[in-house]
Amino acid sequence: MFAAPLVVLAAEAESSGINPFLVGGGLLLLLALAVLALLAFGAGRDHS
């Protein structure tokens, strides 16, 4: 799963120099791109 490394980074964000907002923003961007890809590739399908 793509989110697993980001969850690990978020858990370690307190003790390291990684900004937790950067990790959360990266995950949010990944989810937004996944939704846009789903809409782009599913737009021309007929569900009859």
Secondary structure, DSSP 8 states (H G I E B T S, - for coil): -THHHHHHHHHHTTTSS--HHHHHHHHHHHHHHHHHHHHHHHTT----
